[in-house]
């Protein structure tokens, strides 16, 4: 029984050493976020490339949707 527990611990330790290196394979471009894309999921009224509107949208979303004081009322 002790041998099985020891083998289990060794297997878990060795499995932890097998992490794959993280690469930038998922990044598609170096374009700033406010330049965006033209798809159906953009916020209404926002145009790609409008940095001021992008920043305002982030501020509004943070104050209304993510502020617990506003949500609890």
MDTraj code that builds the backbone (N, CA, C; nanometers):
import mdtraj as md
import numpy as np

residues = "UNK UNK UNK UNK UNK UNK UNK UNK UNK UNK UNK UNK UNK UNK UNK UNK UNK UNK UNK UNK UNK UNK UNK UNK UNK UNK UNK UNK UNK UNK UNK UNK UNK UNK UNK UNK UNK UNK UNK UNK UNK UNK UNK UNK UNK UNK UNK UNK UNK UNK UNK UNK UNK UNK UNK UNK UNK UNK UNK UNK UNK UNK UNK UNK UNK UNK UNK UNK UNK UNK UNK UNK UNK".split()
xyz = np.array([
    [0.0823, -0.1191, 0.0000],
    [0.0000, 0.0000, 0.0000],
    [0.0868, 0.1258, 0.0000],
    [0.1957, 0.1189, 0.0784],
    [0.2870, 0.2323, 0.0860],
    [0.3577, 0.2541, -0.0475],
    [0.3875, 0.1429, -0.1138],
    [0.4552, 0.1499, -0.2430],
    [0.3648, 0.2163, -0.3473],
    [0.2357, 0.1853, -0.3449],
    [0.1400, 0.2452, -0.4377],
    [0.1290, 0.3954, -0.4138],
    [0.1251, 0.4373, -0.2881],
    [0.1188, 0.5797, -0.2553],
    [0.2442, 0.6507, -0.3027],
    [0.3599, 0.5889, -0.2853],
    [0.4860, 0.6483, -0.3289],
    [0.4895, 0.6619, -0.4810],
    [0.4458, 0.5597, -0.5528],
    [0.4414, 0.5658, -0.6982],
    [0.3436, 0.6730, -0.7477],
    [0.2333, 0.6888, -0.6776],
    [0.1362, 0.7917, -0.7142],
    [0.1956, 0.9309, -0.6967],
    [0.2647, 0.9522, -0.5869],
    [0.3280, 1.0818, -0.5621],
    [0.4353, 1.1099, -0.6661],
    [0.5158, 1.0108, -0.6987],
    [0.6201, 1.0289, -0.8002],
    [0.5583, 1.0598, -0.9360],
    [0.4518, 0.9920, -0.9715],
    [0.3851, 1.0172, -1.0990],
    [0.3288, 1.1590, -1.1044],
    [0.2740, 1.2070, -0.9938],
    [0.2192, 1.3427, -0.9908],
    [0.3301, 1.4463, -1.0018],
    [0.4422, 1.4224, -0.9369],
    [0.5554, 1.5154, -0.9441],
    [0.6105, 1.5203, -1.0861],
    [0.6268, 1.4050, -1.1486],
    [0.6781, 1.4018, -1.2852],
    [0.5799, 1.4635, -1.3844],
    [0.4518, 1.4488, -1.3612],
    [0.3518, 1.5079, -1.4500],
    [0.3553, 1.6598, -1.4413],
    [0.3886, 1.7122, -1.3265],
    [0.3958, 1.8571, -1.3103],
    [0.5127, 1.9163, -1.3871],
    [0.6125, 1.8375, -1.4162],
    [0.7299, 1.8863, -1.4901],
    [0.7060, 1.8875, -1.6406],
    [0.5947, 1.8381, -1.6855],
    [0.5692, 1.8252, -1.8280],
    [0.4937, 1.9407, -1.8891],
    [0.5005, 2.0592, -1.8321],
    [0.4262, 2.1720, -1.8877],
    [0.4854, 2.2128, -2.0224],
    [0.3984, 2.2380, -2.1180],
    [0.4428, 2.2796, -2.2506],
    [0.4807, 2.4269, -2.2477],
    [0.5784, 2.4678, -2.3270],
    [0.6154, 2.6098, -2.3309],
    [0.5029, 2.6920, -2.3933],
    [0.4827, 2.8110, -2.3397],
    [0.3788, 2.8985, -2.3914],
    [0.4369, 2.9849, -2.5025],
    [0.3744, 2.9786, -2.6170],
    [0.4205, 3.0572, -2.7308],
    [0.3126, 3.1548, -2.7715],
    [0.3443, 3.2405, -2.8611],
    [0.2492, 3.3411, -2.9073],
    [0.1724, 3.2920, -3.0294],
    [0.1452, 3.1636, -3.0369],
    [0.0783, 3.1064, -3.1533],
    [-0.0660, 3.1547, -3.1662],
    [-0.1297, 3.1911, -3.0558],
    [-0.2684, 3.2356, -3.0612],
    [-0.2858, 3.3809, -3.0975],
    [-0.1787, 3.4580, -3.0939],
    [-0.1866, 3.6002, -3.1267],
    [-0.1850, 3.6152, -3.2780],
    [-0.2835, 3.6863, -3.3301],
    [-0.2943, 3.6974, -3.4743],
    [-0.2253, 3.8209, -3.5301],
    [-0.2161, 3.9291, -3.4525],
    [-0.1530, 4.0499, -3.5044],
    [-0.1125, 4.1415, -3.3904],
    [-0.0404, 4.2446, -3.4250],
    [0.0014, 4.3443, -3.3273],
    [-0.0834, 4.4705, -3.3366],
    [-0.2015, 4.4593, -3.3900],
    [-0.2909, 4.5733, -3.4063],
    [-0.3481, 4.6122, -3.2697],
    [-0.3506, 4.7410, -3.2351],
    [-0.4104, 4.7823, -3.1078],
    [-0.5579, 4.7419, -3.0999],
    [-0.6052, 4.7181, -2.9795],
    [-0.7417, 4.6687, -2.9605],
    [-0.8468, 4.7657, -3.0123],
    [-0.8228, 4.8960, -3.0015],
    [-0.9249, 4.9914, -3.0436],
    [-0.9447, 4.9921, -3.1944],
    [-0.8519, 4.9349, -3.2696],
    [-0.8709, 4.9298, -3.4147],
    [-0.9700, 4.8220, -3.4530],
    [-0.9840, 4.7227, -3.3690],
    [-1.0918, 4.6247, -3.3773],
    [-1.1098, 4.5532, -3.5091],
    [-1.2255, 4.4911, -3.5189],
    [-1.2625, 4.4165, -3.6389],
    [-1.4024, 4.4584, -3.6790],
    [-1.4429, 4.4150, -3.7928],
    [-1.5790, 4.4462, -3.8364],
    [-1.6615, 4.3180, -3.8301],
    [-1.7179, 4.2923, -3.7121],
    [-1.8045, 4.1766, -3.6979],
    [-1.9304, 4.2167, -3.6214],
    [-2.0198, 4.1241, -3.6067],
    [-2.1506, 4.1537, -3.5469],
    [-2.1449, 4.1715, -3.3960],
    [-2.0318, 4.1461, -3.3326],
    [-2.0234, 4.1498, -3.1868],
    [-1.9653, 4.2799, -3.1331],
    [-1.9432, 4.3772, -3.2171],
    [-1.8957, 4.5071, -3.1698],
    [-2.0063, 4.5789, -3.0946],
    [-1.9669, 4.6666, -3.0027],
    [-2.0651, 4.7449, -2.9274],
    [-2.1373, 4.8390, -3.0225],
    [-2.2674, 4.8597, -3.0024],
    [-2.3419, 4.9490, -3.0912],
    [-2.2884, 5.0916, -3.0832],
    [-2.2741, 5.1545, -3.1994],
    [-2.2279, 5.2923, -3.2050],
    [-2.0778, 5.3077, -3.2082],
    [-2.0044, 5.1995, -3.1959],
    [-1.8584, 5.2086, -3.1982],
    [-1.8066, 5.1730, -3.3355],
    [-1.7122, 5.2527, -3.3856],
    [-1.6512, 5.2280, -3.5158],
    [-1.5058, 5.1877, -3.4949],
    [-1.4592, 5.0943, -3.5730],
    [-1.3205, 5.0494, -3.5629],
    [-1.2258, 5.1651, -3.5898],
    [-1.1260, 5.1810, -3.5033],
    [-1.0265, 5.2859, -3.5192],
    [-1.0533, 5.4095, -3.4362],
    [-1.1686, 5.4188, -3.3707],
    [-1.2041, 5.5356, -3.2889],
    [-1.1548, 5.5117, -3.1458],
    [-1.0333, 5.5595, -3.1160],
    [-0.9707, 5.5319, -2.9873],
    [-1.0458, 5.5971, -2.8712],
    [-1.0929, 5.7197, -2.8895],
    [-1.1649, 5.7890, -2.7820],
    [-1.2949, 5.7160, -2.7475],
    [-1.3676, 5.6719, -2.8488],
    [-1.4918, 5.5981, -2.8243],
    [-1.4627, 5.4632, -2.7575],
    [-1.3520, 5.4006, -2.7938],
    [-1.3116, 5.2733, -2.7324],
    [-1.2858, 5.2924, -2.5835],
    [-1.2085, 5.3962, -2.5496],
    [-1.1779, 5.4229, -2.4088],
    [-1.3035, 5.4578, -2.3300],
    [-1.3943, 5.5352, -2.3904],
    [-1.5186, 5.5710, -2.3233],
    [-1.6050, 5.4465, -2.2997],
    [-1.6079, 5.3575, -2.3958],
    [-1.6842, 5.2334, -2.3817],
    [-1.6296, 5.1492, -2.2665],
    [-1.4964, 5.1420, -2.2540],
    [-1.4363, 5.0659, -2.1445],
    [-1.4688, 5.1284, -2.0095],
    [-1.4645, 5.2609, -2.0011],
    [-1.4972, 5.3299, -1.8757],
    [-1.6430, 5.3072, -1.8379],
    [-1.7316, 5.3182, -1.9354],
    [-1.8743, 5.2990, -1.9098],
    [-1.9022, 5.1561, -1.8653],
    [-1.8411, 5.0606, -1.9322],
    [-1.8623, 4.9202, -1.8964],
    [-1.8112, 4.8912, -1.7559],
    [-1.6982, 4.9506, -1.7197],
    [-1.6425, 4.9278, -1.5869],
    [-1.7290, 4.9915, -1.4784],
    [-1.7892, 5.1050, -1.5061],
    [-1.8687, 5.1740, -1.4050],
    [-2.0092, 5.1167, -1.3905],
    [-2.0674, 5.0687, -1.4976],
    [-2.2057, 5.0207, -1.4883],
    [-2.2147, 4.8696, -1.4734],
    [-2.1417, 4.7959, -1.5547],
    [-2.1561, 4.6510, -1.5550],
    [-2.0715, 4.5780, -1.4539],
    [-1.9606, 4.6373, -1.4119],
    [-1.8702, 4.5655, -1.3248],
    [-1.8572, 4.6299, -1.1865],
    [-1.9284, 4.7354, -1.1610],
    [-1.9223, 4.8027, -1.0323],
    [-2.0314, 4.7458, -0.9426],
    [-1.9910, 4.6768, -0.8377],
    [-2.0883, 4.6098, -0.7498],
    [-2.1795, 4.7089, -0.6779],
    [-2.1318, 4.8292, -0.6515],
    [-2.2172, 4.9282, -0.5858],
    [-2.3359, 4.9656, -0.6738],
    [-2.3155, 4.9719, -0.8038],
    [-2.4246, 5.0033, -0.8957],
    [-2.5163, 4.8838, -0.9174],
    [-2.4625, 4.7636, -0.9124],
    [-2.5414, 4.6440, -0.9406],
    [-2.6311, 4.6033, -0.8244],
    [-2.5944, 4.6353, -0.7020],
    [-2.6668, 4.5870, -0.5845],
    [-2.7924, 4.6698, -0.5566],
    [-2.7925, 4.7923, -0.5966],
    [-2.9033, 4.8831, -0.5633],
    [-3.0379, 4.8308, -0.5960],
])
top = md.Topology()
chain = top.add_chain()
for i, resn in enumerate(residues, 1):
    res = top.add_residue(resn, chain, resSeq=i)
    for name in ("N", "CA", "C"):
        top.add_atom(name, md.element.get_by_symbol(name[0]), res)
traj = md.Trajectory(xyz[None], top)
